[in-house]
Amino acid sequence: MRNIGIYVIVTGLFLIGIFGGSQIVMAELVSLSAEKDNTIFEEDDAKSCGACDTFIVGVNGGDNVRRALIEFDVSSIPANSTITNVEFEFVVSKANALASVEVMDIHKVMEEWGEAGSIAVGGGSGDGTGGPAFTGDATWTDAIYDDTVNWISAGGDFEASPSASVTLSAGLGTFTTISTASMVSDVQGWVNGTNANHGWLLKLDFDGEGDSSTARAIDSRTVDVGTPPILRVNYTSPNPDTDMDGIPDDADNCPVTHNPGQEDNYGTTAGDACEDTDVDTVLDDTDNCPTTHNPGQEDNYGTTAGDACEDTDVDTVLDDADNCPVTHNPGQEDNYGTTAGDACEDTDVDSVLDDTDNCPTISNLDQYNLDNDAFGNVCDSLTSVGSSQTISDCMEFGGDLSVTGGVLLTFTANGKAIIPLGSNFSVLSTSGALLTVGSSIHISNSVEC
């Protein structure tokens, strides 16, 4: 046997006018499985069939009446919903061989009743005769057996007028009641809580219970092989949960986007799941910079935050504007006109970054600086002092040396010049002749001290 407690909801939206305004109304269809069912037997007030594969309605060949009880849990329908249509569908899987066309009535039950573990003597084939009632089962005289809860009237306490009726053919098949105002009223009262939900009693009408051999077996909610009964209810709800996240639309900060956590990290009325605070077409809950416009979502440094709102090197300059995003450089110095800042660039490719290189534009891995000034040897230069030149360091240089005065520079045989550090010097040609002002020589080797 199986226990089915599944319901399915189909949803639709309608916009209706109310006092000149509008309101969203949810139209839904819910299919409910039975919560409990049972059969009661006229001939024996200690018989029941609470765990049987079928429940029985009609009269057996011995002229004994059988009636069925069934109840559906309607708690899945939101409070204050308006019930618009109710249909009860069931399968007749067995019928008395002498059965003919009969009418089955559906009556609202007025007393709580029970379903326990009773089974038919002889198994499924004996559902028509039932078996000994368990404590908690309903019987012909007891709403709840052995629990001192008796029916006021033997055979069940129910409203005299049926809520609905359905014509049963002589054979087997699936049958569905046509929705009636009474069935709608029954379910509406159960949903609103104005009437206790004790379900319905199923019985053949006066004629059917007056004839012999009219009994039918209907698949129960615990049938092993068959089709359990279903209650289909259409309703509209003025306070729906459109995104089915457990929060009614009027309290949901993203009514059409599933967000049960209702996250709103940016203090607006809309939740992160449906808001784009920075208007970059990326919703806040997936945006790596929710308050900074960054449609490209760039994150070049592998963090959870995007470059547009992160300061990786903590220098108060955001990554997407920082010329050295991973090196602290609040001043953003870039003395050599590149896109990268001095703090993270090596212009002369000597493995020494520009902001610490004593010759940033001339490769000098050794960083020699014999006179301990601000410049390395390779980029110290001759400066004019009157009509002479003064060397400020031992230099390596090439190119033309312009003569600005009658200064003395003596060359060695290998073309190198020997200069006293910090002294004035005259520029002479390799032949020893003094070069005139404005003339030049080409020096291709380094100056020695």
LOKOL-644185 format. One record per atom (N, C-alpha, C, O, CB): x, y, z. Coordinates in steps of 0.05 Angstrom, whole numbers, plus 5000, padded with zeros to 4 digits. Glycine has a CB too. Layout:
// residues N
XYZ
...
//
This chain:
// residues 449
501749765000
500050005000
501750255000
504050245010
498150005024
500850464989
502350714988
500750935000
498250935000
503150784959
502151135011
500851365023
501551605007
503851685005
501751395053
499551724995
500051954977
499152204990
496852224999
498551904950
500952404991
500252665003
501152884985
502253084995
501352695030
500852854959
501953044940
499753234931
497553154926
503252904916
500453494928
498653674914
500253834894
502553884897
497253864935
498853904873
500054054851
498554314847
496154314847
500053884824
500054534843
498754794840
499454904812
501754914805
499654994862
497454984798
497755124772
496855404776
494755454787
496154974749
498555594766
498155874773
497656044748
498755994727
500455984788
495956254751
495656454730
495156724744
494356734767
493256384712
495756934729
495457204740
493257354725
493057334701
498057354739
491657514740
489657684729
489857954742
490457974766
486857564731
489358164727
489258434738
486358534738
485158554716
491158634722
485258594761
482458674762
482358954774
484059034790
480758484779
480359104766
479959374776
478559374803
476559234806
478559544756
479559534821
478259564847
478159854854
480259984859
479759394869
475659964856
475360244863
477160434847
478460604858
475860284893
477160394821
478660574804
481660504802
483060614786
478360854813
482560324819
485360244819
485659964807
483859874791
486660254847
487659824814
487959554805
489259384826
490659484844
489659544779
488759124824
489958934843
490658684829
489058584812
487958884867
492958574835
493658314824
492158094838
492158084863
496758274826
490857924823
489457694835
490557444822
490857424798
486357714830
491257244839
492356994830
490156794826
488756724845
494456904849
489856684802
488056464797
489656204797
491556184782
486456504770
488856024814
490455784817
488655534817
486255544823
492055784843
489855314809
488555054810
490354864826
492654834819
488054934781
489254754847
490754574864
489454304862
486954274864
490854674893
491054094859
490153814859
491053684885
493453654889
491153664834
489153604901
489753494928
489153194929
487253104918
488053644949
490953054942
490552774948
489152744975
489252924992
493252614948
487652524978
486152485003
488052465027
490152345025
484352235001
487252575049
488752545074
487952295089
489652175102
488252795092
485452215086
484551955098
481951865084
480452035073
484051985129
481451605085
478951495075
478351235090
480051125102
479051455044
475851145088
475050905103
472350805093
470950955079
474950955134
471650565100
469050455094
467650365120
469050255137
469250215074
465050415122
463550325146
461450125136
460350155114
462150565161
460849915152
459249685144
456749675162
456949655186
460849425146
454449675149
451849675164
451549435182
450449455204
449549695144
452349195173
451748955188
453448905212
452848725228
452048725169
455649065215
457449005238
458749265247
460249395232
459748805229
458149345271
459149605281
462049585291
463049775303
457349715303
463349355287
466149325294
467849275269
470149185272
466449095314
466749325246
468249285221
469049555210
467749755213
466549135201
471349545196
472349785182
474249695161
474649455157
473849975203
475349885146
477249815124
479150055119
479450145096
475749735098
480350155141
481850405139
484350385122
485250585111
482650485166
485550145120
488050115105
487649945080
489549835069
490249985122
485249925070
484649765047
485349915021
485650155021
481649685047
485649754999
486249864973
483850024961
484250194945
487149654954
481449944970
479050084960
477250144983
477350035005
477649904939
475450334978
473150374996
470550324981
470550344956
473150665009
468450244995
466050134983
463650314987
463250425008
465549854994
462050344966
459350474968
457350284955
457950144936
459350754954
454950284966
452750124955
451949904973
452449904998
453550014929
450649704962
449449484977
450549224966
450649184941
446349494976
451349044984
452348784974
450148594968
447748664970
454348664995
450848344961
448848154954
447248064978
445147934974
450147914942
448148125002
446648055026
444948285036
443948275058
448447965048
444548485019
442948725026
444048885049
442549015064
440148635032
446648875052
447949045073
449249285060
450649275040
450148875089
448749515072
449649775061
452549825068
453449765091
447850005071
454049935049
456750035054
456850335047
455650415027
458849875037
458150485064
458550775058
461550835062
462950705077
456850945077
462451035047
465251115049
465551395060
463751565057
466551095021
467851445072
468551705083
471151785070
472951625067
468751695114
471452045063
473952145052
474352435060
472452595062
473952115021
476852505065
477452775074
480052865060
481952715057
477852795105
480053115051
482353245038
483353475055
481853625066
481553345010
486053495057
487253715071
487453955053
488753945032
490153635081
486054175060
485954405042
487754635053
487454865044
483154505040
489554565072
491154775084
493154905065
494255125070
492754665108
493654775042
495454895022
494155125007
495555274994
496454685002
491555165010
490255384997
490455625016
489655605039
487155314991
491555855007
491956085025
489356185037
487256185025
493256305009
489656275062
487356395075
486256635059
487856765046
488056485104
483756675061
482356895047
482156855017
481357035002
483857155052
482956615008
482556554979
479556524974
477956454992
484156304971
478756564949
475956524941
475856274924
477056254903
474856774925
474356074934
474055824919
472155864896
469955974900
473055594938
472855784872
471155834849
470155574836
468155574822
472755994828
471555354841
470755104828
471854864843
474154874852
471655094797
470254654846
471154414860
470254164845
467954134838
470054404890
472153994839
471553744826
472853504841
475153524848
472553744796
471253294844
472253054858
472452834837
470452754824
470352974881
474852724833
475252514813
476152254826
477752264845
477452604792
475052034818
475551774830
475251554809
474151604788
473651724854
476351324816
476351094797
474750864810
475450774832
479151004790
472650774797
471250524805
472850294792
472850264768
468250524796
474150134809
475749914799
474449644801
475449454789
478349914814
472349624816
470749374819
467849444822
467149654832
471749204843
466149264813
463249304816
461849034817
462748834806
462049474792
459649034832
458048784834
457148704805
456448874789
455648824852
457248454800
456548364773
453648434766
453048444742
456848064772
451948474786
449148544780
448648844781
446348934779
447348404800
450849004785
450449294788
449349414762
449949324740
453149424795
447749614766
446649774743
447350064747
448850134766
443549734740
446350234730
446850524733
445650624759
443350564765
445650684709
447350764775
446450864801
447451154804
449251234790
447350684824
446351294823
447251564830
448551554858
447451454877
444851764831
450951664859
452451684884
452251974894
452952154880
455351594881
451452004919
451252264931
453652314949
454752134961
448652284948
454452574951
456652664967
455652854988
454653064981
458952794949
455852775014
454752935035
456953035054
458952895059
452752765052
456753285063
458653395082
458353265109
456053245120
458353705084
460553165120
460453025146
460553235169
461953435167
462852835148
459153175190
458853365212
460553295237
460553445256
455953395220
461853065237
463352975260
466152875251
466352755230
461852755275
468152925268
470852815262
470752505264
469452395282
472852925282
472052375245
472052085244
474951985239
476752145235
470151985221
475251725241
478051625240
478651425218
476851295207
478551495266
481251405212
482351205195
484651085209
486551225217
483151325167
484650815213
486850675226
487850455207
487650475183
486050565254
488850235219
490150035203
488549795196
489649585188
492549945218
485949805198
484249575192
484449495163
484549665145
481349635199
484549235158
484649125131
482548905128
481548795148
487449015124
481848855103
479648655099
480648375104
482948305099
478648675070
478948205115
479447925118
479647805090
477847835074
477247775135
481847675084
482247555058
483647745039
483947685015
479647485046
484647975049
486148155032
484348325014
482048365020
488048005015
485548434992
484148624975
481548514964
479648674961
485948704953
481448254959
478948144948
476648154968
474348124961
479347864939
477348204993
475248205014
474548485023
473248515044
476048045037
475448695008
474848975017
471849015021
471049175038
475949174996
470248865006
467348895008
466148795034
463948875042
466048764986
467748625048
466748525073
468248655097
467348635120
467048225075
470448795092
471948925113
473348735132
473548505127
470049105128
474348855154
475748695174
475348825201
474049035203
478648675167
476348705222
476048805249
477149095251
479349155242
477448625269
475549265263
476349545266
478649575285
478749435306
474049715275
480549755279
482749825297
481750065314
479950205306
485349895282
483050095336
482550345352
483150585334
485350605323
484150345378
481250765332
481651005316
480250985289
480051185275
484551045311
479250745281
477750715257
474950825260
473850845282
477750425248
473650895238
470750945237
469250685232
470250525216
470051165215
466950655245
465250435240
462350535235
461950775235
465250225263
460450355232
457750435227
456550595250
454950765246
455950195221
457450525274
456350665298
458350855311
457551035327
455450465319
460850815305
462950985318
464351155298
465351065278
464950805333
464451415304
466051595288
469051535292
470651535273
465551895294
469751475317
472451385324
472151145343
471351175366
474151615338
472850915332
472350655346
473950635372
476250705373
472950425328
472550545393
473750495420
474850755432
476450745450
476050295418
473850985423
474751235434
472351395444
472451645447
476351405413
470151255448
467651375458
466551605441
465051775451
467951465487
467451615415
466351825398
464351675379
465251545360
468651975381
461851705385
459851565370
458351745350
458151985355
457751435388
457451635328
455751785311
453051835326
452151665341
455251635284
451952065321
449252115332
447251925319
445451815332
448352405328
447651885293
445951705278
447751485266
449751545254
444351855256
446951235270
448551015258
448651055228
446751135215
447250745265
451050995218
451551035189
452751305182
453151365159
448951005174
453351465203
454751715199
453051965203
450651955197
455951715172
454252175212
452852435216
453652615192
455952695190
453552565243
451752685176
452252845152
449853015145
447552955154
453052665128
450353225130
448153395121
446253235103
447153085085
449153645107
443753275107
441753115092
441953165062
441752975046
438953165102
442253415054
442353485026
445153435015
447053535027
441453775021
445453284994
448153234983
449353494972
447953664962
448053024961
451953514975
453453744963
453753704934
453953904919
456153774976
453753454925
453953394896
453053104892
452952944911
456853434885
452453044867
451752764859
453152704833
453652884817
448652734857
453652444829
454952364804
453652094796
453151914813
458052334807
453052064771
451851824760
454051614754
455951674740
450151874735
453751374765
455651164761
454550974740
452250884742
456351014787
456150904720
455250704701
455350434713
456250404736
457050714675
454350234699
454349964710
457149844711
457649664726
452449784694
458949954695
461649844694
463650004710
462950154728
462449834665
466149954702
468450084716
469150344701
468350384678
470849894718
470850504714
471850744700
472450974719
472150944743
469850834680
473251194706
473851444721
471451624720
470251664699
476351584710
470751734743
468451914745
469252174759
471052174776
466151774761
467952384751
468552654762
465952794768
464152804750
470352824742
465752904792
463353054798
463453324784
465653434779
463153104829
461153434777
460953704767
460953894790
459453844810
458453744748
462554104789
462654294811
459854404817
458354474799
464554524805
459254424843
456654544851
457154764871
459354784883
454854324863
455154924875
455355144895
455855034923
457255154939
452855314894
454554794928
454854674955
457754574959
458854614981
452854444959
458954444939
461754354942
463554594945
465454584962
462554184918
463154804930
464755044932
464455154960
466455234973
463955254911
461955164971
461455264998
462755095019
463855205038
458455285003
462754835015
464054655035
467054725037
468054765059
463654365027
468354735014
471254775014
471855065023
473855105037
472454734986
470255255016
470655535025
470555545055
472255685067
468555725012
468655415067
468455415096
470855275109
471755375130
465955275105
471855065097
474254935108
476655105106
478355125124
474754665094
476955245083
479355425079
479155665099
481155735110
479455525050
476855775102
476456005119
476655935149
477156105166
473856145113
476155675155
476055595183
473355635196
473155605220
478155735198
471355715180
468755765192
467255505197
465455485213
467055945174
468055285183
466955025187
469254825190
471254845176
465054935164
468954635209
470954435212
471054245188
468954175177
470554275238
473354175180
473653995156
473553705165
475553595176
476354055141
471253575161
470953295166
470553135140
469852905140
468653245186
470853275117
470653145092
467753075084
465853205093
472252905092
467552875067
464952795056
464352505061
466252345064
464752865026
461852435062
460852155063
459752095035
458152245024
458752115085
460651865024
459751784997
457751555000
458351355014
462151704979
455451574989
453451364990
451751374965
451451574952
451651405015
450551144958
448651144937
446051274946
445551284970
448050854927
444651394928
442151534935
440151334947
440651094949
440951684911
437751444952
435651274966
435051024950
434850804961
433151444969
434851054924
434250824907
436550624907
436150384909
433650904878
439050724906
441350554905
441750394930
442550164929
443750714899
441150524953
441350374978
438950204983
438850045002
441750575001
436850224967
434550064970
434649814953
432949634957
432150214963
436549794935
436849554918
439149384928
440949474942
437249644889
439049134920
441148944926
443248944904
442649004881
439948654930
445748874912
447948834893
448549084876
448949064852
447248604874
448649304890
449349554876
452149654884
453049874875
447349774883
453649504899
456249594911
458349634889
458549484870
457249394931
459949844894
462349904878
464749934896
464550034919
461950154860
467149864886
469649914900
471050144886
471450134862
471449654901
471850344901
473250574891
476150574901
476550534925
471850844899
478150614884
480950614892
481350814915
480451044913
482750684868
482650714936
483150884959
485751044957
487151004937
483150724985
486351204976
488851364975
491251184979
493451264972
488751574997
490850934990
493150754995
493150524975
494450324981
492950655023
491850544952
491750334933
494550264923
496150444917
489850394910
495150004921
497849924910
497949964880
499850094870
498349634917
496049854866
495949884837
493250004830
491249864832
496449604823
493250254822
490750384816
491150684816
493450784814
488650304836
488950834819
489051124818
487651234842
485151214843
487851224791
489051364860
487751474884
485951704876
486351824855
489851574904
483951764892
482151984887
483552254889
485552284903
479751984906
482552444874
483752714872
481552924876
479352884865
485252764845
482153134891
480353364893
481753594879
483853684887
479653434923
480453704858
481553934844
479954184852
477454194851
481353894813
481454384861
480154624871
481354864856
483754904856
480654664902
479655024844
480355284832
479855504852
477755494865
478955334805
481655684854
481155904873
482756154863
484656124847
482055824902
481956374873
483456624869
484456724896
482956704916
481756834854
486756844896
487956944921
488657244917
490257304899
490356784930
487557424934
488257704932
491057764943
492057984939
486257874947
492257574955
494957614966
496657374959
497457214976
494857654997
497357354933
498757114924
501657114930
502757324939
498357074894
502956894926
505856874927
506756794899
507356564893
506856654949
507056994882
507556954853
510056794849
510056614832
507757214839
512256854863
514756724858
515156474875
517256344875
517056914863
513056404891
513056154906
515556134924
516855924925
512855914888
516156344938
518456334957
517556344986
519156395004
520356564951
514956304990
513856295017
513156565029
512456585052
515856165035
513456775013
512857045023
510757175005
511157194981
515457225023
508457245016
506257365000
507257614985
509057754995
503857435017
506157654961
507057874944
507058144958
508858304954
505457884920
505058194975
504858454987
506958505009
507358725018
502158494999
508458285017
510658315036
513358245024
515358265037
510058145060
513358164998
515758064985
517158304971
515958454956
515057854964
519758334977
521258554965
522058494936
523058674922
523758624981
521658254927
521858174899
519557984892
519957744891
524658044892
517158094887
514857924885
514957714863
513657504865
512458084882
516357774841
516357584819
519057444815
519457304796
515657724793
520857484834
523457344834
523757194860
523557304882
525757554830
524256934858
524556764881
526856844899
529156834890
524856464873
526256944923
528357024941
527356994970
526757194983
529257314936
527356744980
526256705006
527756845028
526656905049
526256405012
530356905024
531857045044
531357345045
532157475065
534757005039
530057455024
529357745024
531757925028
531558135040
527257805045
534157845017
536558005021
536158285008
535258314986
538957865008
536958485023
536958765013
539358905027
538959045047
534258905019
541658875015
544058975028
544559275023
546459385033
546458825018
542759395007
543259675000
541059865009
540860084999
543659704970
539259755027
537359925041
535260055024
534160265030
538860145054
534559915002
532360014985
529859854991
529959665007
533060014955
527659924979
525159764983
525259504967
523859314974
522759924975
526759494946
527059254929
529359084939
531359184949
527459324900
529058814936
531158634945
533358614924
533058694901
529958364950
535658514933
537958484915
537358314891
538458364869
540258364931
535558114894
535057924872
533658054849
533657934827
533457694883
532458284853
530958404831
531658694827
530358844812
527958374835
533758794840
534559074838
537259104825
539058944830
534459214865
537659314810
540159384798
540859664807
540359864793
540159364766
541959684831
542459944844
544160124827
543660364826
543759894871
546260014814
548060184799
547360204769
548860314753
550960074802
545060094762
543960124735
546060034714
546560184694
543060414730
547159794718
549059694698
548159434685
549659294673
551759654711
545459384688
544159144677
544958884691
544358674681
544759124647
546358904713
547058664729
545658694756
546158884771
550158634732
543958504763
542458514788
544358504812
546458374811
540358294790
543558634833
545258664857
546258404868
548558384876
543758814878
544558194868
545457944881
547557794865
548757604875
543157774885
548057874840
550257754824
552357954816
554257884803
549057614800
551958214823
553758424814
556158434833
555858444858
552258704815
558658434822
560958444839
561658724849
563458754866
563358324825
560158914839
560359194850
557459304849
556859464831
562359374833
555759224868
552959294866
552259584866
550159664855
551459164889
553959754877
553360044878
555160204859
555060454859
553660144906
556760074843
558560214824
557960104796
558159854792
561560174832
557360274778
556660194750
559060044738
561160164733
555860434733
558659794732
560759634719
559559404703
559659174711
562859524739
558359474680
556959264665
558759034656
557758814653
555659384640
561459084653
563258874645
564058684667
565158474662
565658994633
563558764692
564158604716
567058514717
567758294725
562358354716
568858704709
571758644709
572658584737
572058724756
573358874697
574258364740
575558294765
578258164758
578457924757
573758104783
580158334753
582758234743
584558124765
586758024760
584258454730
583658144791
585358064813
584157844829
585057784851
585958304830
582157704818
581157454829
579857474856
579857284871
583357264831
578657704862
577257724888
574257714882
573457704859
577957994902
572657724903
569757714899
568657994890
566558004877
568257634924
570158204896
569358474887
570558544861
572758454854
570158674909
569158694845
570158784819
572159014821
572359144842
567858874801
573659054799
575659264799
574559534804
575859704816
577159264773
572059574796
570859844797
570259924826
569760164831
568359854781
570259744844
569559814872
571559704892
571059704916
566759714879
573859604882
575859494900
578459644898
579259734877
576259194894
579759664921
582459784923
584259574934
584859564958
582360054941
585359404915
586859174923
589359254939
590059124959
587759014899
590759474931
593259544945
592759754967
594759854979
595159664924
590259804973
589559984996
590960244995
592260335014
590159835023
590860374971
592160644969
590160864963
590861074954
594260634947
587560794968
585260984964
584661034935
583061214928
585761244979
585960884917
585360914888
584160644879
585460434881
587860984871
581660644869
580360404861
581860264838
583060404822
577460454853
581660004837
583259844818
582959934789
584859944774
582559554821
580360004781
579960064753
581160334745
581260394722
577060044747
581960494765
583160754759
586060764769
587460964764
581560974772
587060554782
589660544794
591760464773
591360254760
589760354818
593860624769
595860554749
597860334759
599460234744
597460794741
597560264785
598960034796
597059904816
597259944840
601660124810
595059744806
592859644824
593759474847
592359464867
590959494807
595959334844
596859154866
599259254880
600459114897
597358874854
600159504874
602459624888
601559884900
600460064886
604859664869
601859924926
601060164940
602460404929
604860434931
601560134970
600860584916
602060834905
599861044905
598761104883
603160784877
599261154928
597061354929
597561604911
595661734903
596661444957
600161664906
600761904889
600461854860
600362044844
603461994895
600261604852
599861524824
602061644805
601561714782
597161614814
604561654815
606761764800
607161604774
607261364774
609361774816
607461754752
608161624726
609861824711
608861974694
605561554710
612461834717
614262034706
615161974677
616462134665
616662054723
614261744667
615261674640
613061634620
613461514599
616961424642
610661724628
608461754609
607261494598
606261484576
609361914586
607461284614
606261034606
603660994620
602861164637
608160794611
602160784614
599660734629
600160624657
598460654674
597960534613
602460494661
603160394687
604660604703
606160764692
604760134685
604260594730
605560784747
608460694753
609160464749
604060814773
610060894763
612860834769
613160604789
615060454787
614261084779
611260574807
611460384829
611260094819
612059914833
609260434849
610260064795
609959784785
611059754757
610559554744
607059704785
612659964747
613659944719
616759954720
617960084736
612560174702
617859804701
620859804697
621359894669
621659724650
622059504703
621560154665
621760274638
624160164623
624060104599
621860574640
626560154637
628960064624
629459764625
631659674617
631360214636
627559624635
627559324635
630159224648
631559054636
627359224606
630859324671
633259234685
632559094711
634259054729
635159464690
629959024714
628858884738
628759064762
628358964785
630658644744
629159324758
628859514781
626559704774
626659844754
631559674786
624459704791
622159874785
622860164785
624660254799
619959824805
621460314768
622160594763
622360764789
624060934791
620160724745
620560714808
620460884831
622860844850
623260994869
617860854846
624360624845
626760574861
629360574844
631560534855
626560314877
629060594818
631360584799
632760854798
631461054793
630360494771
635460854802
636861114801
637561204773
638561424769
639461084817
636861034754
636961104725
634660974712
635060774698
639761024712
632161074714
629760934705
629660884675
628260704666
627361084714
631161054660
630961014630
633460884618
633560844594
630561284618
635460824635
637860684625
638260434642
638360444666
640360874627
638460204628
638659954642
641259944659
643459984649
638759724622
640859914685
643159894703
642359724727
641759814749
644160174713
642459454722
641659274743
643359304769
642359264791
641958984734
646059384765
647759404789
647259664805
648059674828
650659404780
645859864793
645060104807
647560254820
647260374841
643060044829
649960234806
652260364817
651860664818
650760784800
654760304800
652760784840
652461074844
654761164862
654461194886
649661154857
657161204849
659661244864
659661504880
660961524901
661961234846
658361704870
658361964884
655961994903
655562204915
658562194865
654261784904
651961784923
650062014919
648862114938
652961784951
649862104894
647862304889
645262174881
644861934886
648762504866
643362314869
640762204863
640762034838
638761914832
638762424859
642962024824
643061884798
645261674798
647361704810
643462074775
644661454784
646661244780
648861334761
648561534746
645360994771
651061194761
653261264744
652461294715
653361474701
655461054747
650661104705
650161094677
648561334667
648261374643
648760844670
647361484685
645761714675
646661974687
645262184684
642861664682
649061984701
650162234708
650962384683
651762254663
652562204727
650862644682
651462804658
653463024664
653763124686
648962914646
654963114642
656663344645
654963594646
653063624631
658663364620
655563764664
654164014667
655964254662
658364234669
652764034695
654964464651
656664704644
657264864669
655564924685
655164874624
659864924672
660765104694
662465314681
664865274676
662264944717
661265544675
662665754660
663565654633
661865564617
665165844676
666065684628
667065594602
668165314603
669365214584
669265784592
667765174626
668864904629
666564714635
664264784638
670964894652
667264454636
665364244642
666164114668
668564074674
665164034620
664164044685
664763904710
663463624709
661063604702
663664074735
664963434716
663763164717
662863114745
664263164765
665862944708
660463004748
659262964774
659462684784
658862614807
656363054775
660362504766
660662224773
662362084752
662862204731
657862084776
663261854759
664561694738
662461584720
660561454729
666261454751
662661644694
660461594676
661061384656
663361344648
659661854662
658861254648
658961094623
657061244604
654761294610
658060794628
658161304581
656461454562
657461404534
659661314530
656361754569
655761484515
656561464487
655361704473
653661844484
655761204475
656161744448
655061964433
656962194431
659262174438
652462044444
655962424422
657662664419
657762814444
655762854458
656562834396
660162914450
660563094473
661163374462
663163414449
662962994491
659363554468
659663824458
661563984475
661563944500
656963974456
663164154462
665164314477
663964584482
663064724463
667864334461
663864674507
662764934514
664865124523
664265354529
660564894535
667265044526
669265224535
672065094532
672264864524
668865304564
674065254538
676765144535
677464974559
678965054576
678765364533
676364734560
676764554582
678464324573
678664264550
674164454594
679764184593
681763984586
680663704593
679763654615
684364034601
680763524573
680063254578
682163084564
682563094540
677163184566
683562914580
685762754570
684862474566
683562354583
688262764589
685462364542
684562084535
686961894537
689261974533
683362074507
686361654545
688361444545
688461324517
686961394500
687761234567
690261134514
690661014487
688260864478
687660844454
693160834488
686760744498
684460594490
681960764486
679760654483
683960374510
682261014486
679961194481
678461274506
676461414504
678161074462
679361174530
678061254554
679361504566
681761544562
678161024575
677761654580
678761904591
679161864621
677561734634
676962144585
681161994632
681661984661
681062264672
682362464663
684661904668
679162284690
678262534700
678262534730
677162344742
675362604689
679462734743
679262754772
676262804780
675062984769
681162974784
675262644798
672462664805
671862944816
673163044834
671662454826
669863074805
668963334814
670563574804
669963804811
668963334844
672563514788
674263744779
673363844751
671863704737
677263654777
674364084745
673964194718
675764044699
677863944707
674364494717
675064044674
676763914655
676464054628
674364174622
676163614653
678564024612
678464134584
678063904565
678963674571
681064294578
676863954543
676363754523
678563774501
678763984488
673563774511
680063564499
682163554478
681563324459
680263134466
684963514491
682563344436
682363124417
684362914425
686162964442
682763214388
684262674414
686162464420
689062544412
690962424422
685362204407
689362744395
692062824387
693163024407
695563104405
691962944359
691563114427
692463304447
691763594441
692263764457
695363284450
690663644417
689963914410
687363994424
685563834427
689663944379
687364244433
684964354447
682764394427
683064524406
685664614462
680464284433
678164324415
676964604419
676864704442
676064104420
676164714398
674964984400
672064964409
670764754406
675165134373
671065184419
668265194428
666465134405
666765254383
667565464442
664564954409
662664894388
663364644373
661664524360
662365114369
665864554376
666564304363
665764064380
665064104403
669564294356
666063824370
665263594386
666963354379
668163344358
662263524382
666963164398
668262914393
666262694400
664362734415
670962884410
666862444389
665062224395
666462044415
668661944410
664262074369
665161994437
666261814457
664561564458
662061584462
666361964486
665761334453
664261094453
664760914476
663360724481
664860944427
666860984492
667460814515
666960964541
666261204541
670460724515
667160824562
666460944588
668761114599
671061074592
665760724609
667961304616
669861474630
670861334654
669261214669
668661754636
673361344659
674461224684
675261444703
675961664695
676961044678
675161374728
675961564749
678861514757
680061644774
674161544775
//
